[in-house]
């Protein structure tokens, strides 16, 4: 499954009206201490391809892609084509959020996107089935269901991983995030760690 324990992961992404397989690098620090995160790109746009074979070929033809200078890239590339296949649950649709943010009322006032971290399968199914207006995609329910089968600690860890993945995606679209940790305030801090930190201003003489 996608995990922020991995420096680079394959995902299936819908963005900009396009869908396909790409690579995502969660936040990392460069040699100067600046924090970055990003998707596989060609310098102008995110690369989205239909199959792992197409992605593998593209990487061979474009060695100067946007993730080539990632400190873990060489180790990732040596693992072969198998790491280019997204896990079934690694599917993200940022266009749905983009469509909402394009509405006139969303542009007129600053909007914070609410994010409730899932803490258990029971809570996940409650939101999915009992709370009007909240949609929990089947892929997310499946992730929490598999974690539940492994025990409570795995449920909490998976819920945190999902929240961090969503927070990283939201950060590039919205003006802010309102984390609602349901009383688990330490979890809010762990989610916010997934967001890129702005660079400190350079002091002038």
N, C-alpha and C positions, 0 to 999 in steps of 0.2 A: 504494500500500500504506500501511497505517497507519505513521506515523513520529512520533517525538518531536521531529522538526524542525517539525512542525505543532502550533500551540497548541491546536487543537480538531479532533477527528477523529470521523467517523461509524463506529460499530461495530454488530455484531449480538451481543446479550448475552443469556445465560440466567442469571437470578438471581431468587431468591425464588419459584421455580416459574413464572416468567413468561419469555417470550422475545420479542424484538423488536428494532427499530432504536432506537438512542439516540445521544447524543453524549458523548464523553469528553474531558476536559481534563487532560492530564498536568500534573505539578507546576508551579506558577507562584507568583511572589511578588507580594503586593499592595503598596500604597503604604507600608504600615507595615513591610514586610520580612518579614511572615509568609508561610509557604509553604502552598499549598492545592493540592488536586487534586479532581476530582469528575466526576460524571455529570450529564447533563441531568435535572433534577427539578422538581417542582412545590411544593417546600417540605416535602413529606411522604414522597415516594417517588420512585424512579427512573422516568422516563417511558420506556416501551417501546411502540413502535407498529409496526403490521404493514407499512407501506409508506412510501416517501419522501414520497408525496403526503399521507398522514395526518400525518407528522411536520411537513411544511411548513405544513399547515393549523393544527396544534396550536401551532406557534411563533407564527403570526400572531395566534392567539386568546389567547396567554398571554405577553405581552411582559415580564412580571416573573418569568420562570422563573429557576432557580438559577444559570444561567451568564450571565445578562444583565449582571452587573457584571464579567465577565471582561475584562481589558484588550484582548483581541483579538476580542471578540464582534462589534463593529460591522463590522470588516473581514471577518470570517468570514461574517456575514449578507449582506453586499453581493455575495458570490460566487454567490448564487443556489441553487436547489434541487439543482444537480448535486453540491454538496459534502455533501448529506445522504444520498447513496447509499454504503453501506459497500463497501469492496473485498471481493472474494469470500473472501479469507483472514482478514478482520477479524471472526472469530467466536470468542467466549469463553464458556466454561461454568463459572461460579463455583459453580454448584449442586453439581457433582461434589465439589469441595473441601469445600463446606459439609456435604454428607452425611457425608463422612468425619469432619469435626470434630465432628459431632453424636453419634458413636459413644461409648459409655460410656468406653472406654479412652482416647479422645482428650480427653475432658473431665477425666479423672482426673489426668493429668500434662501439664505444658507440652510442646507439640509444635512443633518447628521444621520447616517445610516445605523439603525439599531442592530446590535449583534448580541444574541443570547447564546453563550456556549452550552452545548449539550453535555449533561453530566451523567446520563444513564439512558438505557434503551426505554425504560418506562417513561421518562420525561420526553424523549424523542417521539414516541408514539402518541403521547398526550397532545403535544403540539400539532402533530400531523393530523390527528383524528378529531380532536375536541376543541381546538381554538380557531374560530373563524378568521380567515385572512392570512393565516400562517401556512406556508407550503414548505414541507420538508421533502425534498426530492427522494425518490426511491433509492437512488444510489447511496445517499447519506444514511437512510434508514438501514440499508444493508450493511454498511460499515459499522454502525452502532450495534446491529444484531450480531455480527460476527465477534465484535469486541465483548459483548455481553456473555457470549458462550465461553470466553476465556477468563471472565471474572471481573469484579468491580474495578480493580486498578486499571485494567485494560480499557474498560468503558470510559473512565475519566480521561485516560491518556488519549484515546481516539477522539473524544469530544473536544479536547484541547487542540489536537492536531487539525481537526476540521475548522475550528474557530480561527486558528492562526492562518490557515490557507485562505479562508474567506477575508480576513482582515488585510492580508497582503494584497489581494485583488481589489478590495474596496478602496484601499489607500490611493490607487492610481486614478480613481474615478470621482470620488465624493470629496466634499470639503471637510469631512470629519466622521468619526465613528463614535457612537455611544455604546459602550460595552456594558451590558446588564448581566452581571455574574451571579444573580440570584443569591446574594449573600456571601458568595465565595470570592472575596475581594482579591485574594492573592492570585486567583485565576486571571483577573483583569490585567494585572501586571505582566503575566506570562504571555497573554495574547498581544499586548502592546509591544512586547519585545520583537514581534514579527514585523513591525513597521520600520521603514527606513528612517533613520534620524537625520534631521537637517544638519548640514555642515555648520560648524561654528564660524561666525564672521571673522575675517582676517583683520588683525589689528593693524592700524596705520600709524606710522611714525609721526 
